[in-house]
Every structure is written in C-alpha cells, then in structure tokens.
Amino acid sequence: MTASFYPPQRTLMGPGPSDVSPRVLGALGRPTIGHLDPLFVQLMDEIKGLLQFAFQTRNELTLPISAPGSAGMEACFVNLVSPGDTVIVCQNGVFGGRMKENVQRCGATAIMVEDSWGSPVSVDKVQAAFAAHPEASLLAFVHAETSTGVRSDAAALCALAAEHDALSIVDTVTSLGGIELLVDTWGADAVYSGTQKCLSCIPGISPVTFSPRAVQRIASRDQPVQSWFLDMQLIMGYWGGSTKRAYHHTAPVNNLYALHESLVMLEEEGLAQAQQRHRRNHNALVAGLEAMGLGMAVAAEHRLPQLNSVIIPEGVDDAAVRGALLQEFDLEIGAGLGALAGKTWRIGLMGFGSSERNVIRCLTALEAVLGRYGASINTGAALAAAQASYGDATSVD
Ligand SMILES: *Cc1c(COP(=O)(O)O)cnc(C)c1O
C-alpha cells in the first residue's frame, strides 16, 4: 500500500512558491461547490473586483486564468500577436527569453533588446528599437525579473509603447502584491501575474488584465487565436459581466477560494502597507548579509525587495550550502539561473514569507552553514545589523 503524502513544514525563501499563509490553506479546504452555483458566480465577481484593486485598474477584462503564470504569459501573446507581426521583446533574464519563444511560436518576428543579467531594461535601447522598427505593434518586457532580482521602469516602457502606437505586454508575476504596480496609471495593455509569489497563494493560477485597447485588438483579429483554452473571447463568455455564464472549463473551485482569501488579506493590509513591509524586511536582510561580508548582485537602486540576489562567496559549494539549509533548517533558498547559475543565490521575501521571523531565520541558518563550508564570513554581526535596520519601527509584521 502506498502511504499518504505528508510534506514537511518548510520555510520557502526561494523564487516561488512562497510560504502560503494558514488562512489561504484553510480556505482551500472548504467544501467544493459547483462552478456554476450562484454562490460561486458571486465569488468570481468578488475575485474580479479584488484583482482590479490589486492591479490598480478599472479594466473590465480582469480575471484569473486557471493555470500557472506561464499560461498567463501565453494568454497575452496568443491573443495579441498575429502571424507576421513584429514584437519588441526585452530580455534581461530568463523570462524575456520565454517571451521570445512565445512570439516566434505565434508566427511573428521578435526584435530582441538585450541587457545584461542583473541590469534593468534600457529604455534608451527600446527607444532605438522602435526607431529601427516602426512596424512593431507590441512591446513585451518583465517588470520584476525573478531570475536576477531586478526591477525595470514599467511606467517609462509602457509610455514608450503608447507613443509608438504599440501595445505593451507586461510580466508582473513577481510584482503583484510586493512592489508598486499601477496598470491604469502606466497605461499597460496586457498584464499577467502569478499567485505563488507575493500573493502567497498556492501555485497554479494566473491573474491577467487587458486594457480596452487590448480588447479591441483581440476583437479585430482576422485569424482565430491558435490556442482554444487561452482564447480570451471564449474565456470572456465564462468570466464576462453578464449573469449568464457559458461553460468553458471547470474552474479550479477550491484554488479560487484560496486566491480570494489571499486577495482579501492584501486588501485588509493595504497595498502601500504590503509594499512597505516588503521593503523593510529587504533592508534588514541586506543589512544582515552585508554585515556577514556577503555582497549583493544587483545595484541598490534596481533591487527587488521580494527577490534578493546574493553573490556566492569564492570557493563555496553552491549546492552543498542550499542542501544543508534544506536538510538542517527546512529552509529553501533559490539557485542562480542561466548566466547566474553557480554565481548567486536568490533569497525570496515574498508575501506572507516577507517577515521579520524569516529574515532572522535565514541569517541565522546561513551563518551557521556558511562557516562550515569554508566561507570567510564575519560571524556574530548579522543579527545585530538586521535588528538595527528594523530600528525602532513599531509596526509588527
Ligand atoms: C515565476 C515566474 C513566471 C512563471 O510563473 P509559473 O507560475 O511558474 O508558470 C513568469 N514570470 C516571472 C517573472 C516569474 O517570476
């Protein structure tokens, strides 16, 4: 007989999934009801309103795709890109590369604007790409690049797209709930996110929002969207404003209870307060790491508070340290990806996991393990530095 699976209680401080709050896990276990039950339809409306709040948008077409962030990405591309289109794609990490794949699989041409891993997207280079390719109808970029821990200037990039009569596709998978995200103010056109990063919900859902300009582009397509499941015209029939909902697919009912709860928690805390909490814990973590003698991989002004890239000290075995943190402290941190593999660790402070408790836990565990693996670090300084960073702040995480 195969036994039931009982996972250990880990502390998830990698690039996602992040620690899911007990309130969200509790919501997940509530009784399943039918996905066309009138009460469920009400819940869908509430989720839509809460997502509009989280994205800071009045976009009518705002809903969760029943699949992970990668499906939200694909939904934006397959609906807005037609064969023969030219799309400017910015790449400064892993996820820009996936955007390029999406564009090419839609039969369109991707004009790549590349920046080094660890730097933000260069607005000047994007400007030059528009000058060289006036036919470009879309600009795609990642707001918060989780592979490196870098924030790009979404407001400037969306404005540039609008100036050139192009629509913008913006990856906000790691932004939502963690840093400022102003869909309407920026004029972002197609925006997708995820639930397992700063919303601290379970993985597997992708909130998306489309501007009226994007909806118009979708409605005026002369070729059907190549993906049946992700065709927004069909999904709109299910999630649309009318009281009559047409069956499209069976919504992941309990997952949406979980999403609803995580958004209720965000609303209770407030967007500005959640962002401030992410910043405060980030500052304390960085103070502790630097006191230990470790260096950050990203310049201070471009850092994401929710994803901290740390340079692995010379001669230290990357995998052995991460393994020891997991085995001995039940603590997960992330490895570097792509160009940064073996060079950085990625420490997530996302959503519910962005807490003073996790900062202290991570610094304590790293200090214990690093000394053993031959890193020459300053011992006994990190906690004091983190605590000094918290200073006399009175708010409780
Ligand atoms: C995690 C992530 C994704 C993919 O989300 P999944 O839920 O893993 O499919 C896309 N973009 C960014 C920036 C991410 O951090």
PDBQT file of the ligand as one rigid body, heavy atoms in Angstrom, charges set to zero:
ROOT
HETATM    1  C1  LIG A 401       7.512  32.550 -11.714  1.00  0.00    +0.000 C 
HETATM    2  C2  LIG A 401       7.519  33.449 -12.902  1.00  0.00    +0.000 A 
HETATM    3  C3  LIG A 401       6.850  33.126 -14.090  1.00  0.00    +0.000 A 
HETATM    4  C4  LIG A 401       6.177  31.793 -14.316  1.00  0.00    +0.000 C 
HETATM    5  O1  LIG A 401       5.172  31.509 -13.418  1.00  0.00    +0.000 OA
HETATM    6  P1  LIG A 401       4.740  29.986 -13.205  1.00  0.00    +0.000 P 
HETATM    7  O2  LIG A 401       3.607  30.080 -12.251  1.00  0.00    +0.000 OA
HETATM    8  O3  LIG A 401       5.939  29.292 -12.668  1.00  0.00    +0.000 OA
HETATM    9  O4  LIG A 401       4.345  29.446 -14.517  1.00  0.00    +0.000 OA
HETATM   10  C5  LIG A 401       6.860  34.050 -15.114  1.00  0.00    +0.000 A 
HETATM   11  N1  LIG A 401       7.497  35.231 -14.997  1.00  0.00    +0.000 NA
HETATM   12  C6  LIG A 401       8.159  35.569 -13.871  1.00  0.00    +0.000 A 
HETATM   13  C7  LIG A 401       8.848  36.903 -13.796  1.00  0.00    +0.000 C 
HETATM   14  C8  LIG A 401       8.195  34.691 -12.799  1.00  0.00    +0.000 A 
HETATM   15  O5  LIG A 401       8.865  35.020 -11.690  1.00  0.00    +0.000 OA
ENDROOT
TORSDOF 0
